[in-house]
Amino acid sequence: MRGVWVREGAGWLAATALALIVAGQVASTARSEMLFRDGDSLIVAMFVRSLFSGEPLDWAMSSVLFIPESAVFALLSALPLNVNGLLAVNAVVNVLGLYGALRLAAGRRSPGRAPVAWSVIALGVFGLLAMTETSASRTSFEVASLLLTTTYYSATVIAMIASIGIVRRALESPHLGWGAPLALAAIATVSVLSNPLYAVWATAPLALLLAFGAWRQTLRRTSILLIAALGVGSVLGMALRMPLEPWIMRSGAGYVQPGEWLASVQYYGDFALERLRTPLGILAGAVLLALIAVAVVQTLRVREPGARLVAASAWLIPLAVVVGGIALGTHATRYLAPAAFAPLLALLVTPRAVRLPRPRVLIAAVAAALLVAGVGSVPRLVAAAQHPDADLACVTDWVAASDRTGGGQFWTVRLPKLHADDPSQLLQLHATLDGYAWLVNRHDFQTREVTFLLEDAQSGAFQVPPGAVPDAVIECGRYRIVDFGSHPLPVGEPVS
């Protein structure tokens, strides 16, 4: 038993070092925009701050409710850190969550198997993929690094891998109890409640694979119970969304446009070609294709039901989400995130122990290198989180000193709104000066006029009333504050 704890503890220590390395590297590139400043990435931090403030909650959400992500961020908020520090720690926690899911998918330890080591290797390959992503673009095919954010479906990705792990362990167990089905149903319920994409990423493909395996009499009861757990959990998750419908501004059906499938092919094709124009993109693509090829071969070779399910999941899930995403006419690369994560399972199908010369020396050397690199990455992550933003400080200081309410458009106003002493002083507006009720607390719109407008390069031209002349324009680097203090501007009804 002591040896088991030592091995598992060593795995988590190695995963922590890798998480720090990956987070430090990603945060040190232009990709840090997605971690600390992207308008979409800030929703969880904004929601949790609103939750703790005690103000009335009337949030306008997308089809995703970010329930697990918000719970994690709320727990981390107990740390004595500013919001960027919390986002940095959350990035590390997300990578550790992925490791936990991979470890679950690697199966139980047995003679001749090294699931801990292969789980660490799989996490290292994820880290390699994430570190090849260095742009600030939110629409590129750089989806592996999005796991480090609090927003872009990180919890759903982890839940998908964890579900595969639970199914594997249930198939490999000689006596199935109620633990695995109940755990699977719980994950499906919470995941679908938070993000219906889980049903597409996990429920449907796993149910299909289990149905194919049910022809074996020895697995029939197990497969039926696991399919039922996935189905009941997913249905229950959808049912629990009903009381929250006033918060859901766009259901999942609103994203389905089958008639746009040709445009979807072009959309994803253009981004795929753009990704493959760089050496790092080619490297990432080659790694993913190699993993998928290995998974296909393993699906044909392995005989153990649990291992075969993991192997099939590594290529079937990416294929299903890509084909399904195109068939449904979607236009968002993040919907295809499983294509960057499921192939990692190819490394965990048969995690055999490998005989190495002087294994203790080699393991100690690798562990020391990871520890040094992990510790060395901490200052990089801290520096990225604490990087001064004089332009943002100029805006928040001016807003606080003004003691007035202003507004700005989505991509412009969200970062200052998060960092402002009083977020309600900054309204999220359309260019028409109507309230923009999207990923924001609609309670803000009780204020029906603004006395200044915040603009930057991402802002469209505001349609101010004829004759409205600003009193002053305050330059704050990349921002400009257009002050209408003596001529307040009316705010229209909030629309999504």
Backbone torsions as a table, in degrees:
resi	resn	phi	psi	omega
1	MET	NA	-40.0	-179.9
2	ARG	-60.7	-39.9	179.5
3	GLY	-63.4	-35.6	178.4
4	VAL	-63.1	-46.8	-179.8
5	TRP	-63.6	-37.5	178.9
6	VAL	-64.5	-46.1	-179.6
7	ARG	-63.7	-46.4	-179.0
8	GLU	-65.4	-40.9	177.9
9	GLY	-62.8	-40.1	177.8
10	ALA	-63.7	-37.5	178.0
11	GLY	-63.1	-44.5	179.5
12	TRP	-67.3	-34.9	177.3
13	LEU	-65.0	-44.8	177.5
14	ALA	-63.1	-39.7	178.7
15	ALA	-64.2	-38.0	177.9
16	THR	-63.9	-42.6	177.7
17	ALA	-61.7	-44.7	178.6
18	LEU	-63.4	-39.9	179.5
19	ALA	-61.6	-41.7	178.7
20	LEU	-66.8	-39.6	179.0
21	ILE	-62.7	-48.8	-177.5
22	VAL	-64.5	-48.5	-179.0
23	ALA	-62.5	-40.9	178.8
24	GLY	-63.5	-40.2	-179.7
25	GLN	-70.1	-47.8	-179.2
26	VAL	-61.9	-41.7	-178.7
27	ALA	-69.7	-16.4	-179.2
28	SER	-91.6	1.4	179.2
29	THR	-113.7	-178.0	177.1
30	ALA	-63.6	-15.3	178.2
31	ARG	-65.8	-15.1	177.2
32	SER	-59.4	-21.9	176.4
33	GLU	-56.3	-37.7	-178.9
34	MET	-73.9	-26.5	-179.3
35	LEU	-80.2	-41.7	-166.8
36	PHE	-115.8	-19.1	-168.6
37	ARG	-133.7	-11.9	-177.0
38	ASP	-66.6	136.9	-176.8
39	GLY	-57.7	-42.3	178.2
40	ASP	-69.5	-38.0	-175.3
41	SER	-64.6	-16.8	-172.6
42	LEU	-92.0	-3.3	-172.9
43	ILE	-59.4	-43.0	-177.3
44	VAL	-65.3	-45.2	178.8
45	ALA	-62.5	-39.9	179.0
46	MET	-66.0	-42.3	-178.8
47	PHE	-65.7	-45.7	-178.6
48	VAL	-64.2	-39.6	176.7
49	ARG	-61.9	-42.9	178.4
50	SER	-63.0	-40.1	-179.8
51	LEU	-62.1	-43.9	-177.9
52	PHE	-76.5	-17.9	-176.6
53	SER	-73.6	-20.7	-178.0
54	GLY	82.8	2.7	179.2
55	GLU	-73.9	158.2	176.2
56	PRO	-57.6	138.6	-177.9
57	LEU	-105.3	119.7	175.9
58	ASP	-143.6	67.2	-170.6
59	TRP	-81.3	144.0	173.3
60	ALA	-104.8	106.6	-175.6
61	MET	-108.2	166.0	170.8
62	SER	-81.1	-159.7	176.3
63	SER	-71.3	-15.1	-179.9
64	VAL	-97.6	132.2	-177.2
65	LEU	-103.6	-10.1	174.0
66	PHE	57.1	42.5	-176.4
67	ILE	-70.2	-53.5	178.3
68	PRO	-63.3	-39.2	-179.6
69	GLU	-61.9	-41.8	179.6
70	SER	-67.3	-37.9	178.8
71	ALA	-63.1	-43.4	178.7
72	VAL	-64.5	-46.3	-178.7
73	PHE	-64.5	-36.8	178.6
74	ALA	-63.5	-40.6	177.2
75	LEU	-65.2	-42.3	179.9
76	LEU	-66.8	-22.8	-178.6
77	SER	-64.2	-13.1	175.6
78	ALA	-70.9	-16.7	178.8
79	LEU	-73.4	146.2	-179.2
80	PRO	-79.9	64.5	-177.0
81	LEU	-129.3	155.6	172.9
82	ASN	-78.1	179.1	-172.3
83	VAL	-64.0	-37.5	178.2
84	ASN	-66.5	-37.3	176.3
85	GLY	-63.2	-40.1	177.9
86	LEU	-65.7	-39.8	178.3
87	LEU	-64.4	-36.2	178.9
88	ALA	-68.0	-45.0	178.2
89	VAL	-64.1	-38.9	178.9
90	ASN	-61.4	-35.8	177.7
91	ALA	-60.9	-43.3	178.8
92	VAL	-65.8	-43.0	179.9
93	VAL	-61.6	-39.6	178.9
94	ASN	-61.9	-41.6	179.0
95	VAL	-65.2	-39.0	176.2
96	LEU	-64.6	-36.3	175.4
97	GLY	-61.3	-39.8	177.1
98	LEU	-64.3	-40.7	178.4
99	TYR	-60.7	-44.0	179.2
100	GLY	-58.7	-40.6	178.8
101	ALA	-67.4	-41.1	177.9
102	LEU	-64.2	-40.2	178.8
103	ARG	-63.1	-37.9	176.9
104	LEU	-63.6	-41.2	-178.4
105	ALA	-72.0	-21.5	-179.4
106	ALA	-74.1	-13.9	177.0
107	GLY	85.9	-179.5	-177.2
108	ARG	-78.6	154.4	176.1
109	ARG	-76.9	142.2	175.5
110	SER	-151.7	168.0	-179.5
111	PRO	-54.5	132.0	179.1
112	GLY	84.9	1.3	-179.2
113	ARG	-116.7	147.0	178.7
114	ALA	-133.6	67.1	-175.6
115	PRO	-64.8	-30.9	179.2
116	VAL	-65.3	-49.1	-178.6
117	ALA	-60.8	-43.3	-179.0
118	TRP	-71.4	-28.6	174.9
119	SER	-67.1	-40.0	176.6
120	VAL	-65.0	-40.5	178.3
121	ILE	-63.1	-43.8	178.7
122	ALA	-61.2	-40.4	177.3
123	LEU	-65.6	-36.3	177.0
124	GLY	-63.6	-37.7	176.7
125	VAL	-66.9	-41.1	173.2
126	PHE	-56.8	-44.9	179.1
127	GLY	-58.9	-40.6	177.2
128	LEU	-60.2	-46.1	179.3
129	LEU	-61.6	-45.1	-178.2
130	ALA	-64.3	-36.1	-176.6
131	MET	-78.6	-10.8	172.6
132	THR	-80.1	-5.6	-175.1
133	GLU	-101.9	112.7	-169.8
134	THR	-129.4	3.9	-177.5
135	SER	-91.0	166.2	177.8
136	ALA	-92.6	4.8	-173.6
137	SER	-74.9	134.6	176.2
138	ARG	-89.6	-8.1	-175.8
139	THR	-111.4	2.4	-177.7
140	SER	-77.4	176.6	175.5
141	PHE	-86.0	23.0	175.4
142	GLU	-89.3	74.4	-170.9
143	VAL	-99.1	-17.7	-179.2
144	ALA	-63.4	-43.2	-178.0
145	SER	-69.0	-16.6	178.3
146	LEU	-64.4	-18.6	176.8
147	LEU	-59.9	-26.5	-177.2
148	LEU	-76.0	-13.1	179.9
149	THR	-84.1	165.8	177.4
150	THR	-88.3	0.5	-166.8
151	THR	-120.2	-45.8	-165.8
152	TYR	-79.4	60.9	168.5
153	TYR	66.0	26.0	-178.9
154	SER	-60.3	-43.7	-179.1
155	ALA	-65.4	-34.8	-179.3
156	THR	-69.9	-38.8	176.1
157	VAL	-61.7	-48.0	-179.8
158	ILE	-62.8	-41.2	179.3
159	ALA	-63.4	-38.0	179.0
160	MET	-61.0	-49.8	-179.1
161	ILE	-65.3	-41.7	179.6
162	ALA	-62.8	-38.1	179.1
163	SER	-63.2	-41.5	177.0
164	ILE	-62.2	-39.2	178.2
165	GLY	-63.7	-42.4	178.9
166	ILE	-63.7	-42.7	179.4
167	VAL	-63.4	-42.3	179.0
168	ARG	-59.3	-48.5	-176.2
169	ARG	-65.5	-33.9	176.7
170	ALA	-66.8	-41.0	179.7
171	LEU	-68.2	-28.2	-178.9
172	GLU	-89.9	-6.6	-178.7
173	SER	-83.6	131.6	179.6
174	PRO	-68.3	-26.3	-179.3
175	HIS	-133.5	105.0	-178.8
176	LEU	-79.4	121.2	172.7
177	GLY	-95.8	-159.8	-179.3
178	TRP	-93.1	-6.2	-176.8
179	GLY	-60.4	-51.8	-177.5
180	ALA	-64.4	-49.3	178.2
181	PRO	-59.7	-40.0	-179.7
182	LEU	-67.5	-40.9	178.1
183	ALA	-64.2	-41.5	179.4
184	LEU	-64.9	-42.1	178.7
185	ALA	-64.6	-38.3	179.8
186	ALA	-65.3	-44.6	178.3
187	ILE	-62.4	-44.0	179.8
188	ALA	-62.9	-40.5	-178.9
189	THR	-63.0	-53.0	-177.4
190	VAL	-65.2	-40.2	-177.2
191	SER	-66.5	-46.0	179.5
192	VAL	-68.9	-38.4	174.8
193	LEU	-55.7	-42.0	-178.2
194	SER	-81.7	-41.3	-174.6
195	ASN	-150.6	107.2	-179.0
196	PRO	-59.9	-14.7	178.1
197	LEU	-59.9	-23.3	178.0
198	TYR	-56.9	-36.2	-179.6
199	ALA	-62.6	-31.9	179.8
200	VAL	-84.1	-39.3	-176.0
201	TRP	-78.1	-31.2	-172.7
202	ALA	-126.7	-53.6	-173.5
203	THR	-57.6	-53.4	-175.3
204	ALA	-65.4	-52.0	-178.4
205	PRO	-66.1	-37.3	179.1
206	LEU	-68.7	-39.4	176.8
207	ALA	-61.9	-39.6	178.4
208	LEU	-63.5	-46.6	-179.7
209	LEU	-65.2	-39.3	177.8
210	LEU	-67.0	-35.7	178.2
211	ALA	-63.8	-38.4	177.8
212	PHE	-67.0	-32.5	-179.3
213	GLY	-81.1	-13.4	-175.0
214	ALA	-70.8	-11.2	179.9
215	TRP	-67.4	-22.3	176.8
216	ARG	-78.3	122.4	-173.2
217	GLN	-58.5	-35.6	-177.2
218	THR	-68.5	-19.6	-177.6
219	LEU	-109.5	-0.5	-171.8
220	ARG	-61.5	-48.2	-177.7
221	ARG	-64.1	-44.0	-179.9
222	THR	-61.7	-46.3	-178.4
223	SER	-63.2	-42.6	-179.1
224	ILE	-64.5	-42.5	179.6
225	LEU	-64.0	-41.0	-179.0
226	LEU	-70.2	-38.9	175.4
227	ILE	-62.8	-42.5	179.1
228	ALA	-63.2	-40.2	179.7
229	ALA	-62.5	-44.4	177.8
230	LEU	-63.4	-45.0	-177.7
231	GLY	-66.9	-47.2	-179.5
232	VAL	-64.4	-43.6	178.9
233	GLY	-61.6	-42.5	-179.2
234	SER	-67.4	-42.5	178.3
235	VAL	-64.8	-41.8	179.3
236	LEU	-64.3	-39.3	177.2
237	GLY	-61.0	-42.1	177.6
238	MET	-65.5	-38.3	179.8
239	ALA	-65.4	-38.4	-179.7
240	LEU	-70.0	-15.3	176.4
241	ARG	-74.8	-21.9	-174.5
242	MET	-58.7	-46.0	178.6
243	PRO	-63.7	-18.6	-177.7
244	LEU	-96.3	5.6	-177.3
245	GLU	-56.2	-33.7	177.0
246	PRO	-59.9	-22.5	178.4
247	TRP	-89.2	-18.8	-174.1
248	ILE	-92.4	105.9	-174.6
249	MET	-81.7	-19.8	179.9
250	ARG	-148.0	116.4	179.9
251	SER	-74.9	168.6	179.1
252	GLY	-58.8	-32.3	179.9
253	ALA	-63.7	-25.1	-179.4
254	GLY	-68.9	-15.2	-179.9
255	TYR	-94.7	-4.7	-176.3
256	VAL	-91.5	119.4	179.5
257	GLN	-139.4	74.8	-175.0
258	PRO	-55.4	-30.5	-179.9
259	GLY	-67.3	-11.0	-178.6
260	GLU	-98.0	18.1	-172.8
261	TRP	-63.8	-34.5	177.6
262	LEU	-66.4	-41.2	176.2
263	ALA	-64.3	-33.9	178.1
264	SER	-66.4	-41.0	176.7
265	VAL	-58.4	-46.0	-179.9
266	GLN	-65.5	-41.6	-178.4
267	TYR	-59.4	-54.3	-177.9
268	TYR	-70.0	-34.9	178.5
269	GLY	-63.8	-41.3	179.5
270	ASP	-63.0	-43.2	-178.9
271	PHE	-70.9	-34.1	177.0
272	ALA	-64.8	-43.4	178.3
273	LEU	-64.8	-39.7	178.3
274	GLU	-61.9	-40.3	179.1
275	ARG	-65.0	-36.8	-176.5
276	LEU	-83.2	3.8	177.4
277	ARG	-83.6	-9.2	-178.4
278	THR	-112.1	150.8	178.0
279	PRO	-58.1	-40.0	179.1
280	LEU	-66.3	-37.0	177.3
281	GLY	-65.9	-39.9	177.5
282	ILE	-63.5	-42.1	178.2
283	LEU	-60.0	-47.8	-179.8
284	ALA	-62.0	-43.3	179.1
285	GLY	-62.7	-41.0	179.5
286	ALA	-64.9	-40.6	179.0
287	VAL	-63.3	-45.1	-179.3
288	LEU	-65.2	-42.7	178.6
289	LEU	-63.9	-39.4	178.4
290	ALA	-63.4	-42.7	179.3
291	LEU	-64.2	-41.5	179.1
292	ILE	-64.8	-40.8	178.2
293	ALA	-62.2	-43.1	177.3
294	VAL	-61.7	-40.9	-179.2
295	ALA	-63.8	-40.0	179.0
296	VAL	-63.0	-45.0	179.4
297	VAL	-62.9	-43.5	-179.8
298	GLN	-63.6	-36.1	178.8
299	THR	-60.0	-34.8	-179.3
300	LEU	-80.6	-25.9	-172.2
301	ARG	-96.3	-41.6	-172.8
302	VAL	-72.6	152.2	-178.3
303	ARG	-112.7	-24.9	-178.8
304	GLU	-67.2	130.5	-175.9
305	PRO	-58.7	-42.8	-179.1
306	GLY	-65.8	-44.2	179.4
307	ALA	-65.2	-40.0	179.4
308	ARG	-64.9	-38.6	177.9
309	LEU	-63.0	-41.6	178.7
310	VAL	-63.6	-43.8	179.8
311	ALA	-62.6	-44.7	180.0
312	ALA	-65.6	-36.9	179.5
313	SER	-63.3	-32.2	-176.2
314	ALA	-64.4	-27.4	178.2
315	TRP	-113.7	-28.9	-178.0
316	LEU	-70.0	-42.3	-178.0
317	ILE	-64.3	-47.8	175.0
318	PRO	-57.7	-43.0	179.5
319	LEU	-61.9	-44.0	-177.6
320	ALA	-65.0	-43.5	-176.5
321	VAL	-72.3	-33.8	178.6
322	VAL	-69.6	-50.1	179.3
323	VAL	-63.8	-43.5	179.8
324	GLY	-65.3	-40.8	178.9
325	GLY	-61.4	-38.7	178.3
326	ILE	-72.5	-44.9	-178.2
327	ALA	-60.9	-31.8	-179.2
328	LEU	-88.8	0.6	175.8
329	GLY	69.4	32.4	-179.0
330	THR	-76.8	160.0	-179.5
331	HIS	-140.7	63.4	176.6
332	ALA	-158.7	118.8	-176.0
333	THR	-63.2	-27.0	-178.5
334	ARG	-64.7	-23.0	177.6
335	TYR	-65.4	-20.1	-177.9
336	LEU	-99.9	18.4	-176.9
337	ALA	-53.0	-37.1	179.5
338	PRO	-56.6	-23.4	178.8
339	ALA	-64.8	-20.1	178.5
340	ALA	-99.3	-8.8	-175.2
341	PHE	-117.8	-44.0	-178.6
342	ALA	-58.2	-37.7	179.3
343	PRO	-59.6	-21.6	176.7
344	LEU	-59.5	-24.9	-178.9
345	LEU	-64.1	-20.9	178.7
346	ALA	-58.8	-27.8	-179.5
347	LEU	-78.8	-10.5	-173.3
348	LEU	-113.0	3.8	-176.2
349	VAL	-63.2	-53.8	177.5
350	THR	-129.5	81.1	-174.8
351	PRO	-75.7	70.8	-176.8
352	ARG	-73.2	145.0	173.6
353	ALA	-71.0	140.5	-178.5
354	VAL	-111.6	131.6	177.2
355	ARG	-75.6	125.6	-178.0
356	LEU	-124.4	147.2	174.4
357	PRO	-69.2	130.5	-179.8
358	ARG	49.2	61.4	-172.8
359	PRO	-59.9	-37.7	-177.8
360	ARG	-65.0	-39.6	178.8
361	VAL	-65.2	-44.5	-178.8
362	LEU	-64.6	-44.1	179.8
363	ILE	-63.6	-42.0	179.1
364	ALA	-63.2	-38.8	179.8
365	ALA	-66.1	-44.2	178.6
366	VAL	-63.4	-44.1	-180.0
367	ALA	-61.8	-42.4	179.5
368	ALA	-64.4	-41.2	179.4
369	ALA	-63.9	-43.5	178.4
370	LEU	-63.4	-42.5	-179.0
371	LEU	-63.0	-45.3	179.6
372	VAL	-63.8	-45.0	180.0
373	ALA	-65.5	-38.7	179.4
374	GLY	-65.2	-47.5	178.4
375	VAL	-63.6	-39.1	179.2
376	GLY	-66.8	-20.0	179.7
377	SER	-82.6	-18.1	-178.0
378	VAL	-59.5	-48.1	178.4
379	PRO	-59.9	-33.8	178.4
380	ARG	-65.8	-42.8	179.9
381	LEU	-67.3	-41.6	178.6
382	VAL	-63.8	-43.5	-179.9
383	ALA	-62.4	-39.8	178.9
384	ALA	-66.0	-40.5	-179.5
385	ALA	-70.0	-30.5	-177.3
386	GLN	-99.8	8.3	-177.9
387	HIS	-58.4	122.4	-176.2
388	PRO	-66.0	141.4	176.9
389	ASP	-125.6	87.7	-175.9
390	ALA	-62.9	-34.1	-179.7
391	ASP	-65.5	-45.3	178.2
392	LEU	-63.5	-43.2	179.1
393	ALA	-62.2	-37.8	177.9
394	CYS	-59.4	-43.5	-179.2
395	VAL	-67.6	-51.8	-175.8
396	THR	-64.2	-36.8	177.8
397	ASP	-65.4	-42.5	-179.1
398	TRP	-66.2	-41.8	-179.7
399	VAL	-62.9	-44.8	-180.0
400	ALA	-62.6	-42.4	-178.5
401	ALA	-69.4	-28.9	-176.7
402	SER	-71.4	-30.7	-175.7
403	ASP	56.1	32.3	179.7
404	ARG	-127.6	172.5	-179.5
405	THR	-108.2	133.7	176.2
406	GLY	-130.9	-168.2	-179.2
407	GLY	-155.5	167.8	178.0
408	GLY	-161.9	168.3	-178.8
409	GLN	-81.6	163.1	-167.0
410	PHE	-47.1	-60.5	-172.4
411	TRP	-70.2	-17.0	-178.9
412	THR	-90.3	-43.9	-166.1
413	VAL	-88.0	-19.0	-169.9
414	ARG	-67.6	-40.4	179.2
415	LEU	-65.6	-50.0	175.2
416	PRO	-60.7	-35.4	179.9
417	LYS	-62.4	-42.2	179.4
418	LEU	-64.3	-40.1	-173.6
419	HIS	-91.3	-6.4	-179.3
420	ALA	-69.0	150.0	176.2
421	ASP	-60.4	-38.6	178.0
422	ASP	-127.9	98.1	-176.3
423	PRO	-57.7	-26.4	-177.6
424	SER	-69.0	-10.1	177.0
425	GLN	-75.1	-10.8	-179.2
426	LEU	-122.8	112.1	178.7
427	LEU	-91.0	146.8	177.6
428	GLN	-92.7	117.2	-170.3
429	LEU	-123.8	155.3	163.4
430	HIS	-77.3	167.0	175.7
431	ALA	-63.1	-21.9	179.4
432	THR	-81.1	-0.3	-176.1
433	LEU	74.1	10.6	167.6
434	ASP	-77.6	150.8	175.1
435	GLY	-64.7	142.5	179.1
436	TYR	-107.2	96.9	-175.7
437	ALA	-85.6	80.0	-178.6
438	TRP	-148.7	115.6	-178.6
439	LEU	56.1	44.5	-177.2
440	VAL	-152.5	158.4	177.3
441	ASN	-79.7	114.9	-177.5
442	ARG	-68.1	-11.2	174.9
443	HIS	-60.6	-27.0	178.2
444	ASP	-55.8	-32.3	-170.5
445	PHE	-81.1	10.3	168.9
446	GLN	-65.8	-26.1	172.7
447	THR	-78.6	122.4	-171.8
448	ARG	-109.0	17.0	173.3
449	GLU	-153.3	154.8	177.2
450	VAL	-126.5	152.5	-179.1
451	THR	-114.2	0.5	173.1
452	PHE	-155.6	156.7	178.6
453	LEU	-121.8	135.8	178.8
454	LEU	-101.0	130.8	-176.8
455	GLU	-133.0	155.4	168.1
456	ASP	-153.3	-167.3	-175.3
457	ALA	-65.4	-20.3	-179.3
458	GLN	-87.8	-5.0	-176.4
459	SER	-84.8	139.5	168.0
460	GLY	-83.6	169.9	-178.8
461	ALA	-69.9	127.4	177.0
462	PHE	-72.8	144.3	176.4
463	GLN	-98.1	83.4	-178.6
464	VAL	-82.4	155.4	179.8
465	PRO	-59.3	148.1	177.9
466	PRO	-56.6	136.9	178.0
467	GLY	87.1	-6.0	178.7
468	ALA	-75.9	112.8	-177.4
469	VAL	-116.0	128.0	-178.7
470	PRO	-68.8	147.8	175.6
471	ASP	-74.7	-33.9	-177.7
472	ALA	-163.3	161.8	173.1
473	VAL	-124.4	120.7	-178.3
474	ILE	-103.1	120.2	-179.5
475	GLU	-87.8	126.3	176.9
476	CYS	-127.5	63.4	179.9
477	GLY	64.8	-116.3	-178.7
478	ARG	-75.2	-11.7	177.6
479	TYR	-104.7	156.6	168.2
480	ARG	-138.2	135.9	179.5
481	ILE	-105.2	116.3	179.4
482	VAL	-96.5	109.5	-171.5
483	ASP	-92.4	117.6	175.6
484	PHE	-111.1	38.3	-172.0
485	GLY	-52.6	-38.1	-178.1
486	SER	-88.8	-6.5	179.5
487	HIS	-136.8	75.3	-178.5
488	PRO	-55.0	146.0	-179.1
489	LEU	-102.9	132.9	179.5
490	PRO	-72.7	144.2	177.7
491	VAL	-104.2	128.1	-179.2
492	GLY	-77.9	177.1	179.7
493	GLU	-59.2	139.2	178.9
494	PRO	-69.4	132.2	175.6
495	VAL	-131.9	154.5	-178.9
496	SER	-88.3	NA	NA
